Amino acid sequence: MSELVAKLTNATKYYGKKKVLDHIDIELSSGKILGLIGPSGSGKTTTIKCLMGMEKLDEGHGQIFDTEIPDRKILNEIGYMGQSDALYESLTAHENLVFFGNLMGLKGEKLKQVIATNMKLVNLEGELNKIVNTFSGGMKRRLSLA
């Protein structure tokens, strides 16, 4: 049986007077793939942001693993890659990863190990010292994931 990893219950979100999420219930289980499909403006990104604790629900609640959201501590256990890349184009791939690793509290050997592992996972090991603005769109997405 799959483990429940994330859940929104009765999730409602307003932007001003506009109701963007209307009592949404969603459960995400480990080992499963879920597609969130809908037209522009239908609340897909808002649903994800509420689930990640990046937006506060106006009604309802959510949880990731056994932690009620929003809880900043859980953010170290999960990842989110938005629609646009959050990279500094004038820096190298390595400089970007060091910057974001430091924000996550990684330093020294642990940071080096995480960078090496993640760059290998996204097949960009040989690109560490290249300036990000020379990367293709796909390479930037993979670097964002790393």
BAFI-3210 file (N, C-alpha, C; in Angstrom, 3 decimals, decimal comma, padded with zeros to 6 digits):
// residues 146
n [1|2|3|4|5|6|7|8|9|10|11|12|13|14|15|16|17|18|19|20|21|22|23|24|25|26|27|28|29|30|31|32|33|34|35|36|37|38|39|40|41|42|43|44|45|46|47|48|49|50|51|52|53|54|55|56|57|58|59|60|61|62|63|64|65|66|67|68|69|70|71|72|73|74|75|76|77|78|79|80|81|82|83|84|85|86|87|88|89|90|91|92|93|94|95|96|97|98|99|100|101|102|103|104|105|106|107|108|109|110|111|112|113|114|115|116|117|118|119|120|121|122|123|124|125|126|127|128|129|130|131|132|133|134|135|136|137|138|139|140|141|142|143|144|145|146]
n.u [000,838|000,490|002,167|000,696|001,661|001,130|-001,520|-004,510|-007,312|-010,569|-009,717|-009,578|-009,095|-008,713|-008,100|-008,163|-011,472|-011,960|-012,576|-010,321|-009,584|-011,920|-012,952|-011,228|-010,207|-007,494|-005,225|-001,942|000,050|002,909|004,988|003,167|001,890|000,596|-001,381|-002,059|-004,375|-005,722|-007,390|-005,734|-005,471|-007,101|-006,371|-004,307|-001,507|-001,813|-002,936|-000,743|001,104|-000,221|-000,238|002,489|002,928|003,563|001,667|-000,955|-003,769|-007,188|-009,352|-009,798|-007,285|-003,875|-001,437|001,875|003,578|003,499|003,069|001,411|000,632|000,939|004,378|007,482|009,702|009,308|009,937|012,591|012,531|011,225|010,800|010,370|009,764|009,150|007,323|009,087|012,636|014,729|017,343|020,598|021,625|024,113|025,981|028,021|027,048|027,923|028,323|025,675|024,541|026,006|025,197|022,356|022,482|023,746|021,694|019,998|021,331|023,523|026,966|030,546|032,006|029,641|027,997|029,523|029,303|026,516|026,117|027,712|026,412|023,798|024,260|025,193|022,901|021,219|022,578|024,604|027,248|029,684|029,332|029,633|031,292|030,434|028,880|025,562|023,886|024,658|023,539|021,185|017,552|016,532|018,740|018,898|016,536|017,126|019,330|018,046|016,553|018,579]
n.v [-001,187|002,258|005,046|007,893|011,037|013,735|016,111|017,916|019,304|020,314|022,695|026,106|029,101|032,553|035,319|038,449|039,218|037,148|033,764|031,284|028,652|026,222|024,621|022,281|018,893|016,777|014,088|012,872|010,150|008,120|006,835|007,171|008,882|012,007|014,012|017,403|019,083|021,689|024,670|027,865|029,905|028,391|027,522|025,697|026,196|027,662|025,699|023,929|025,681|026,215|023,657|023,321|025,113|027,652|029,498|030,732|028,993|030,033|028,737|025,408|022,787|021,568|018,950|017,669|014,740|013,932|016,455|019,435|022,028|025,588|024,997|025,931|024,308|021,898|022,450|021,895|019,257|018,836|019,616|022,159|023,178|025,858|027,535|029,220|029,573|029,831|031,097|032,620|034,238|035,346|034,046|031,085|027,615|026,205|028,293|029,164|026,842|026,653|029,038|028,601|026,225|027,103|028,712|026,736|025,796|024,192|023,375|023,284|020,030|018,521|020,127|020,078|017,365|017,066|018,768|017,468|014,948|015,717|017,087|015,002|013,408|014,964|014,955|016,898|017,104|017,963|020,646|022,478|024,802|026,585|029,570|030,377|031,729|030,760|028,332|025,990|026,066|023,647|022,698|024,638|024,115|021,584|022,241|023,881|021,948|020,484]
n.w [000,000|-000,754|000,739|002,221|001,274|000,931|001,382|000,796|002,330|001,994|000,854|000,358|-001,373|-001,725|-003,880|-003,234|-003,778|-005,416|-005,706|-005,917|-005,368|-004,549|-002,031|-002,291|-002,374|-002,133|-002,479|-002,274|-002,992|-002,200|-004,794|-006,808|-009,691|-010,404|-012,426|-012,845|-014,389|-016,359|-017,613|-018,252|-015,394|-013,762|-011,268|-010,832|-010,289|-007,944|-006,299|-006,028|-004,804|-002,389|-001,307|-000,940|001,034|000,334|-000,209|001,793|002,950|002,854|003,861|005,162|005,318|005,069|004,672|004,813|004,677|007,983|008,876|009,569|007,297|006,830|007,554|008,115|008,602|007,267|004,685|004,140|003,547|001,203|-002,305|-004,782|-008,022|-009,847|-012,528|-013,822|-014,147|-011,309|-011,325|-011,269|-013,935|-014,671|-013,202|-012,625|-013,016|-010,782|-008,900|-008,580|-007,423|-005,043|-003,797|-003,445|-002,005|000,346|001,338|002,147|004,281|003,830|003,842|003,260|003,010|002,877|001,260|-001,132|-001,755|-002,135|-004,338|-006,307|-006,467|-007,258|-009,677|-011,222|-011,282|-012,888|-015,197|-015,766|-015,023|-016,215|-016,612|-014,600|-014,303|-016,168|-017,404|-016,602|-018,431|-020,868|-021,171|-022,570|-022,721|-021,674|-020,247|-018,259|-016,857|-015,854|-014,254|-012,404|-011,126|-009,932]
ca.u [000,000|001,256|002,148|000,176|002,742|000,622|-002,978|-005,277|-008,679|-011,472|-008,832|-010,199|-008,165|-009,197|-007,231|-009,163|-012,815|-012,044|-012,308|-009,491|-009,781|-013,231|-013,099|-010,502|-009,651|-006,521|-004,265|-000,805|000,663|004,238|004,999|002,092|002,039|-000,662|-001,370|-002,987|-004,644|-006,825|-007,072|-005,038|-006,268|-008,036|-005,932|-003,306|-000,317|-002,237|-003,070|000,609|001,699|-000,866|000,256|003,883|003,003|004,022|000,479|-001,768|-005,169|-008,179|-010,144|-009,275|-005,920|-003,043|-000,351|002,924|003,934|002,619|003,217|000,433|001,241|002,355|005,406|008,728|010,668|009,083|010,469|013,883|012,282|010,520|011,296|009,385|010,342|008,064|007,235|010,268|013,873|015,220|018,799|021,308|022,148|025,503|026,840|028,207|026,178|028,461|028,030|024,246|024,276|026,579|024,313|021,113|022,844|023,964|020,375|019,423|022,168|024,584|028,297|031,709|031,990|028,256|027,569|030,225|028,725|025,165|026,268|028,209|025,347|022,680|024,682|025,234|021,513|020,615|023,491|025,281|028,512|030,739|028,900|029,675|031,989|029,905|027,931|024,208|023,232|025,067|022,810|019,902|016,406|016,467|019,837|018,515|015,520|017,821|020,116|017,081|016,205|019,749]
ca.v [000,000|003,497|005,962|009,224|011,997|015,109|016,122|019,135|018,989|021,463|023,833|027,253|030,227|033,752|036,449|039,510|038,631|036,035|032,440|030,557|027,247|026,108|023,396|021,220|017,758|016,073|013,259|012,406|008,976|007,772|005,882|007,479|010,090|012,731|015,154|018,472|019,629|022,640|025,863|028,956|030,598|027,493|027,260|024,624|026,683|028,017|024,435|023,465|026,611|025,977|022,366|023,502|026,095|028,929|030,343|030,352|028,693|030,831|027,724|024,067|022,570|020,664|018,305|016,975|013,656|014,084|017,833|020,398|023,169|025,857|024,773|026,212|023,222|020,825|022,859|021,236|017,866|018,774|020,523|022,734|023,881|026,619|027,657|029,907|029,195|030,747|031,021|033,853|034,004|035,793|033,182|029,722|026,609|025,930|029,433|029,094|025,745|027,029|030,051|028,000|025,266|027,869|029,102|025,546|025,436|023,260|023,986|022,400|018,739|018,115|020,895|019,525|016,051|017,258|019,330|016,411|013,957|016,273|017,372|013,710|012,988|015,723|014,803|018,165|017,113|018,689|022,018|023,252|026,087|027,382|030,626|029,878|032,308|030,009|027,059|025,879|026,065|022,356|022,631|025,503|023,400|020,524|022,891|024,286|020,732|020,100]
ca.w [000,000|-000,858|001,875|001,947|001,497|000,954|001,370|001,025|002,697|001,998|000,590|-000,293|-001,467|-002,403|-004,200|-003,126|-003,690|-006,366|-005,152|-006,873|-004,994|-003,919|-001,238|-002,994|-001,637|-002,969|-001,746|-003,067|-002,376|-002,712|-005,888|-007,757|-010,493|-010,515|-013,334|-012,495|-015,713|-016,432|-018,398|-017,566|-014,387|-013,080|-009,902|-010,738|-009,587|-006,583|-005,564|-005,698|-003,840|-001,091|-000,835|-000,529|002,109|-000,215|-000,107|002,945|002,662|003,573|004,564|004,994|005,806|004,298|005,401|004,078|005,590|009,145|009,331|009,077|006,613|006,559|008,569|007,401|008,791|006,298|003,384|003,935|003,170|-000,070|-003,331|-005,695|-009,157|-010,451|-013,980|-014,350|-013,474|-010,276|-011,460|-011,571|-015,279|-014,837|-012,390|-013,122|-012,414|-009,453|-008,021|-008,277|-006,491|-003,742|-003,222|-002,971|-000,960|001,575|001,843|002,785|005,423|003,446|003,806|003,246|002,316|002,619|000,091|-002,299|-002,032|-002,677|-005,687|-007,199|-006,639|-008,013|-011,053|-011,909|-011,493|-013,989|-016,332|-016,043|-014,269|-016,911|-016,887|-013,351|-014,379|-017,277|-017,055|-016,830|-019,611|-022,064|-021,146|-023,275|-021,813|-020,988|-019,271|-017,130|-016,071|-015,115|-013,204|-011,373|-010,394|-009,130]
c.u [000,880|001,081|001,594|001,268|002,258|-000,889|-003,494|-006,707|-009,491|-010,726|-009,549|-009,227|-008,810|-008,016|-008,175|-010,520|-012,977|-011,659|-011,573|-009,571|-011,073|-013,388|-012,509|-010,040|-008,716|-005,577|-003,190|-000,126|002,025|004,099|003,925|002,426|000,662|-000,481|-002,424|-003,213|-005,829|-006,415|-006,319|-005,990|-007,210|-007,584|-004,889|-002,090|-000,659|-002,386|-001,704|001,231|001,074|-000,372|001,678|004,022|003,510|002,893|-000,342|-003,204|-006,069|-009,116|-009,517|-007,876|-005,189|-001,995|000,608|003,545|003,008|002,622|002,144|001,161|000,360|003,234|006,741|009,727|010,525|009,683|011,841|013,726|011,658|011,146|010,165|010,122|009,196|008,161|008,450|011,488|014,280|016,740|019,361|022,089|023,622|026,489|027,024|027,182|026,624|028,134|026,550|023,961|024,852|025,665|023,056|021,367|023,069|022,645|019,696|020,262|023,266|025,909|029,347|031,538|030,579|027,723|028,217|029,608|027,339|025,235|026,707|027,118|024,239|023,052|024,787|023,814|020,869|021,515|024,133|026,641|029,592|030,446|029,030|030,272|031,535|028,888|026,526|023,571|023,687|024,315|021,562|018,776|016,303|017,550|019,512|017,481|016,187|018,674|019,202|016,692|017,343|019,826]
c.v [001,247|004,361|007,311|010,234|013,436|015,092|017,549|018,711|020,274|022,770|024,912|028,414|031,349|034,643|037,638|038,869|037,418|034,723|031,626|029,051|027,161|024,735|022,169|020,147|017,018|015,291|012,779|011,272|008,706|006,737|006,111|008,761|010,714|013,884|016,147|019,270|020,582|023,850|026,903|029,628|029,715|027,092|026,172|025,064|027,055|026,764|023,931|024,364|026,457|024,669|022,476|024,471|027,445|029,957|029,824|030,092|029,635|029,931|026,365|023,938|021,591|020,025|017,665|016,001|013,796|015,507|018,717|021,547|024,397|025,601|024,872|025,061|022,127|021,171|022,260|019,804|017,723|019,745|021,006|023,461|024,536|026,688|028,340|029,529|030,259|030,662|032,411|033,626|034,361|034,981|031,830|028,799|026,339|027,058|029,479|028,028|026,021|028,037|029,411|026,934|025,956|028,324|027,951|025,061|024,448|023,998|022,885|021,138|018,273|018,831|020,354|018,201|016,182|017,800|018,247|015,384|014,490|016,592|016,085|013,236|013,686|015,765|016,131|018,248|017,967|020,165|022,945|024,644|026,961|028,401|030,184|030,475|031,667|028,682|027,134|025,909|024,777|022,199|023,485|024,814|022,307|021,104|023,355|023,096|020,295|020,939]
c.w [000,000|000,382|001,425|002,263|001,550|000,781|001,554|001,313|002,764|001,707|-000,219|-000,242|-002,270|-002,744|-004,278|-002,932|-004,602|-005,686|-006,209|-006,624|-004,193|-003,276|-001,938|-002,003|-002,584|-002,066|-002,710|-002,317|-002,988|-003,823|-006,936|-008,509|-010,643|-011,483|-012,895|-013,775|-015,640|-017,238|-017,569|-016,582|-013,600|-011,683|-009,742|-009,922|-008,153|-005,728|-005,114|-004,639|-002,457|-000,485|-000,306|000,642|001,642|-000,250|001,063|002,497|003,454|004,366|004,293|005,560|004,890|005,176|004,420|005,062|006,797|009,680|008,711|008,402|006,827|007,775|007,853|007,513|007,732|004,938|003,103|003,443|001,788|-001,061|-004,208|-006,802|-009,909|-011,963|-014,582|-013,512|-012,462|-010,253|-011,708|-012,858|-015,430|-013,997|-013,072|-012,462|-010,980|-008,478|-007,642|-007,231|-005,108|-003,054|-002,635|-001,907|000,371|002,183|002,577|003,963|005,104|003,330|003,644|002,435|001,980|001,382|-001,178|-002,729|-002,675|-004,102|-006,669|-007,496|-007,535|-009,458|-011,868|-012,231|-012,684|-015,224|-016,761|-015,351|-014,917|-017,135|-015,679|-013,489|-015,541|-016,762|-017,484|-018,087|-020,926|-022,177|-022,025|-022,238|-021,016|-019,940|-018,048|-016,247|-015,239|-013,996|-012,074|-010,508|-009,477|-007,874]
res [m|s|e|l|v|a|k|l|t|n|a|t|k|y|y|g|k|k|k|v|l|d|h|i|d|i|e|l|s|s|g|k|i|l|g|l|i|g|p|s|g|s|g|k|t|t|t|i|k|c|l|m|g|m|e|k|l|d|e|g|h|g|q|i|f|d|t|e|i|p|d|r|k|i|l|n|e|i|g|y|m|g|q|s|d|a|l|y|e|s|l|t|a|h|e|n|l|v|f|f|g|n|l|m|g|l|k|g|e|k|l|k|q|v|i|a|t|n|m|k|l|v|n|l|e|g|e|l|n|k|i|v|n|t|f|s|g|g|m|k|r|r|l|s|l|a]
***
